[in-house]
Amino acid sequence: MIKHTRRNRATVIASAITLAAVLMLPPALAQSASSGAFRNLAAIETTLLRGVTTKAEVRTQLGIPNGSGAARFAHAGNDEREIWYYEDVALTGAKSEAQVLKVDMRQQILLVIFKGELVDGYLWTSNSGTGTAR
């Protein structure tokens, strides 16, 4: 059972608007529509260096995060760590068959963990490949 909330309705409306926008795209563009903060995944391993890369450098490289929060890790002395959230969602394909629209999407999520002003680690995951954690 889905609980209907204002947020659920807003999500449904946003999804419908996105879908309408995709349907209006020419086929060549519909195959590559994307939104999000990070594209160059190969650079993550060389730019997010633990104890070296600063928040300012992360912001320069990846832009403003989509969200932020904090966590406590028992193995790290239970000290609070700040976490920045980045997300990249791309439409990788769309086709209509028998009055049904089939949409293929790729979603990548990057969490950057900070200890003070420096990167303490990161977690990257994608539904199109394997994830990496450092």
C-alpha positions as CSV (number, residue, x, y, z in Angstrom):
1,M,0.0,0.0,0.0
2,I,1.4,3.4,-1.0
3,K,0.9,6.1,1.5
4,H,-0.1,9.3,-0.3
5,T,1.7,12.3,0.9
6,R,2.4,15.7,-0.5
7,R,6.0,14.6,-1.3
8,N,4.7,11.5,-3.1
9,R,2.5,13.6,-5.3
10,A,5.3,16.1,-5.9
11,T,7.5,13.1,-7.0
12,V,4.8,11.8,-9.3
13,I,4.3,15.3,-10.8
14,A,8.1,15.7,-11.3
15,S,8.3,12.3,-12.9
16,A,5.4,13.1,-15.3
17,I,7.0,16.4,-16.3
18,T,10.3,14.6,-16.9
19,L,8.6,11.9,-19.0
20,A,6.7,14.6,-21.0
21,A,10.0,16.3,-21.7
22,V,11.6,13.1,-22.8
23,L,8.8,12.3,-25.2
24,M,9.2,15.7,-26.8
25,L,12.9,15.1,-27.4
26,P,14.1,14.0,-30.8
27,P,15.2,10.3,-30.7
28,A,18.9,11.2,-30.9
29,L,18.7,13.5,-27.9
30,A,16.4,11.1,-25.9
31,Q,19.2,8.6,-25.9
32,S,21.6,10.8,-24.0
33,A,19.5,13.0,-21.7
34,S,21.3,13.5,-18.4
35,S,21.2,15.5,-15.2
36,G,23.5,15.6,-12.3
37,A,26.8,16.8,-10.9
38,F,29.5,14.3,-12.0
39,R,30.4,12.8,-15.3
40,N,34.2,12.0,-15.1
41,L,34.2,8.9,-13.0
42,A,37.8,8.0,-13.9
43,A,38.9,11.2,-12.1
44,I,37.3,10.2,-8.8
45,E,40.1,7.9,-7.7
46,T,42.8,10.6,-8.5
47,T,40.9,13.6,-7.1
48,L,39.3,12.3,-3.9
49,L,42.4,11.6,-1.9
50,R,41.9,10.7,1.7
51,G,43.5,13.3,4.0
52,V,44.6,15.5,1.1
53,T,41.6,16.8,-0.9
54,T,39.8,19.7,0.7
55,K,36.1,20.6,0.6
56,A,36.9,23.5,-1.7
57,E,38.6,21.2,-4.1
58,V,35.7,18.8,-4.1
59,R,33.3,21.6,-4.8
60,T,35.5,22.9,-7.6
61,Q,35.7,19.4,-9.2
62,L,32.1,18.2,-8.6
63,G,30.1,21.4,-8.0
64,I,27.6,22.0,-5.3
65,P,26.3,18.7,-3.8
66,N,22.7,17.6,-4.3
67,G,22.5,17.1,-0.5
68,S,24.5,16.7,2.7
69,G,24.3,15.1,6.1
70,A,26.4,13.5,8.8
71,A,27.2,10.1,10.2
72,R,29.1,8.5,13.1
73,F,31.3,5.5,12.6
74,A,32.1,3.3,15.6
75,H,35.4,2.2,14.1
76,A,36.5,5.9,13.7
77,G,36.1,6.8,17.4
78,N,32.4,7.6,17.0
79,D,33.4,11.0,15.6
80,E,30.9,12.7,13.4
81,R,31.7,12.9,9.7
82,E,30.1,15.2,7.2
83,I,28.8,13.6,4.1
84,W,28.1,15.2,0.7
85,Y,25.7,13.5,-1.7
86,Y,26.0,13.7,-5.5
87,E,23.7,12.0,-8.0
88,D,23.8,11.6,-11.7
89,V,20.7,10.2,-13.5
90,A,20.8,9.7,-17.3
91,L,18.2,8.5,-19.7
92,T,20.0,5.8,-21.7
93,G,17.1,4.8,-23.9
94,A,13.4,5.3,-24.6
95,K,11.1,3.5,-27.0
96,S,7.4,3.0,-27.4
97,E,6.0,-0.5,-27.9
98,A,2.3,-1.2,-28.1
99,Q,1.3,2.1,-26.5
100,V,3.8,1.4,-23.6
101,L,6.8,3.7,-23.1
102,K,9.9,1.8,-22.1
103,V,12.6,4.0,-20.5
104,D,16.1,2.9,-19.6
105,M,17.9,4.9,-17.0
106,R,21.3,4.9,-15.3
107,Q,21.7,6.2,-11.8
108,Q,25.0,6.9,-10.1
109,I,25.4,8.1,-6.5
110,L,28.6,9.5,-5.0
111,L,28.9,10.0,-1.2
112,V,32.0,12.0,-0.2
113,I,32.9,11.7,3.5
114,F,34.8,14.5,5.3
115,K,36.7,14.6,8.5
116,G,36.9,18.3,9.2
117,E,37.9,20.0,6.0
118,L,39.5,17.0,4.3
119,V,38.2,14.0,2.4
120,D,38.1,10.9,4.7
121,G,36.7,8.6,2.0
122,Y,34.0,8.1,-0.5
123,L,31.4,5.6,-1.8
124,W,30.4,5.5,-5.5
125,T,27.7,3.2,-6.8
126,S,25.8,2.8,-10.1
127,N,23.1,0.6,-11.4
128,S,25.0,0.1,-14.7
129,G,28.3,-1.3,-13.2
130,T,30.2,-2.1,-10.1
131,G,30.5,0.1,-7.1
132,T,33.7,1.4,-5.5
133,A,34.3,2.2,-1.9
134,R,37.5,3.7,-0.4
